[in-house]
Amino acid sequence: MFKSIPRFKISLTNKELNLLLKGIFSRRRHGNSDDRIVEFEKRFAEYIGVNYAIMVPSARVGLYLSLKNLGLNPGDEIILPSFTHYAVPTMILYLGLKPIFVDIDPQTYNLNPNLVKGLITPNTKAIIPTHLYGLPCDMDAILEIAKRYNLKVIEDCAQSCGAEYRGKKTGSIGDGAYFSLGLTKNITALGIGVVT
């Protein structure tokens, strides 16, 4: 007889789950947003080490808003790792932008910064380093390239909430970042995203 092994287990206490569900199903609002949302955003920003954190429906929406905020034009190029969630290049294409894939470092599975320079063209506008499995990308090298070529850096922190790179939390290093607090993430809120 086979025993079923769950793919993941939500690490919420009953108290936390009740508070979360109460917030989701609550119809009472104070002004434009619930006080608990404002408090969460404030505490999340403090935890990451940034001035602002804004809750969004999902990390995909966070990526969309981050790219949309850059004021890019159709055909502008975004460099991203070849090993990433399918939603990242899909959102880039949805916005009329062009994803430019860079190979990964076989030791970390993260974007290989040594290969980025060879892919930069006059149309390149941003780099999206994906911090996989809680292991941050080589942000010093990425930021140096971004500065030299006047590129924006939007960190994909969907799998790295709480990870640190040289004493700074991921999501506080680039020009912006987006997080996933989905069911399978190390910090969950049953599926929301956060932009910093």
N, C-alpha and C positions, 0 to 999 in steps of 0.2 A: 504494500500500500504506500502511495506517495503522499508526502506531506507538502502542502502548499506553502511556498516561501513568498512573502510579499515583496514586490519590487521596491517599495519604500514604505516607511512608517512615519506618519506625521508626529513631530516631536513637540506637540502642544499639550499642556495640562488641560484638564477639564475646565478649570477656571479661565485659562487663556482662550480656549475654544468658545466658551460661552460669551466672553467679552467680545470676541471677534464676530461671532454670529449676531450678537445683539447690535453691534455697530452696523453690520451689513443690512439687517432687517429693520433698523430703527427709522422711523419716518420723521422724527424730531430733528430739526436743523436749527442751528443758531447762526443767523446771518447767512452768509454764502457757504459756510462749511461747518461741519461738525467739530466741536472742540477737541474730540479725540484725534481727529485727522490732523488738525493744526499741531497738537502736542506731539503726535508721532513724527510729523515732518521736522519739527524743531529738534527732537531728540535724535532722529536719524542723521540730520545734518551735523549735529554735535559729535555723534559717534564716528562719522566718516571724516570729519574735520573740514567741512565746507560751510559756506555762508547759507546756502539754500538747498533744500531737498523738497521735491514736489511729487506727491503721489499721482500715479497715472494708472489707467486700467490694466496695463501689462507692460512688459519690457519692450514689446514690439511698438507700442504707442510711444514709449519713451524714446526709442530709436527714431521713429518718425518725427517726433517733435524736435529732437536734437538736430537732425539733418535739415528739417524745414527751417529751423531758426538760423541756419548758416547763410540763407539767402542764395543758394546755389542755382545754377542754370542747367537746363537740360543738356546732357552730354558731359557734364562735369564728372570727373573720375574720383572714386573713393577706393583707397587701398585697404584690403582686409585679408585676413588669413584664409587659406584654402580650407582649413579645418574649422568650421564654425557652424552655427545653427542655420538651417535653411532660410529662416525668416530674415536674416540680416541681408543677404544679397537680394532677396525678394523685395524687401522694403526699399532698397537702393534703386532697383529697377522700377518699382511702383512710382517713385518720385521722378522718373525720367533721367536718373543718373546712371553712370556706368561703373559696375563693380570691377575692380582690378585685383585679381587674386595673387597673393604672394605665398610661397611655400612656407611650411612650418619648420621649426627646429625639431629634429627627431628626438632630442633629449627632453624637451619641455612640452611639445605639441603646440606651442604658442608661435605667433608670427615671428619669422626670422628677420630681424632688422637689417642684417647684412645683405639681404636680397631686395630691400625696399628701394634703394637709390636707383637701381637699374630700371624700375618701373615708373618712375616719376616723369610726367610730361607737363607741358604748360597747362593742360586741363585738370591736373591733379589738384584737389582742393582739401582732402582730409584723409586721415588714417584712422581706422577702427581696430585697435589692438584688443583681442579677446583674451581675457585672463581665464584660462581654463583650469578646472578642477582645483580652484583656490591657489593656483600658482601664477603669480603676476608675470607679465611680459617684462622684457628688458626696457623699462621706460626711459632710462637715461639715453640709450641709443635712439629710441623712437622720438623722444622730444628734441634731441639734437638735430635729427633729420627734419622734423617738422619746423623747427626754428630756421634752419638754413633755407628751406624751400617755401616758407610762409604757409604752412599747412595747419589745419586744425586737427586736434586729436580728441576723438570721442571714445572713451573707454567702455568696452562691453564688459560689465561686471555681473552679468547674469549668474555666473558660477563662482564669484569671488567676494561676496559680501563678508567683510571682516578680515580679508587677506591684507597683508602689508608688504610694501616695497620700500626698503631703506627708511623705515620708521613712519611712512605715510600709508594710510589706507587706500586701497584701490578705489577709484571714484573721486579722489581728491587730487590727482596728479595731472590729468590732461585738461583740456578746455571744458569738458563736460563728460558726463557718464550716465549710463542707465543700468538699473538693477532689476532683477526678477526676484520676486518673493512668492514664487509659485509653490505648488504642493511639494515638489521634490527638492527644493532648495534648502540650504543650511539655515536660513532664516525664512520662515514662511508666514504669509498673511493670506493664504488660500488663493493666491493668483494675481496679486497686484504688481505693479512696477513702481520704481522710483527714479526720478531724474535728479542728478546733482549738478 
